[in-house]
Amino acid sequence: GSEMCIRDRTKITVYKNKTGDITGFRCEDHAGFARAGRDIVCAAISALVFNTINSIEQLTEDDFSGTQDEKNAVITFSLEPGYGRESQLLLNSFVLGITNIRNENKKYISITFEEV
């Protein structure tokens, strides 16, 4: 039923500060990956998440912290103060990408924005 659908969603929370900068995100993915169609969505989100983190690590000088909890399928990412514009560009690109995926796969993904 619909209850199960919501629980099985990938939940992405994007953290923004008062000036509108994206300072991090949290991605919670519930098991049950391989339902029809959903595995592709999960792979796409996962690729975006890891590419964003790797890009910030390798293409900018910015510091960040992150956690990966494989058992509960939760990934968190948080920029440290003093970050530059490159990280903002990469994080805005991440949000654009996940938003486009969400718009085509609404029942699998929820995106919320929180001010921090």
Disulfide bonds with the S-S distance in Angstrom:
none
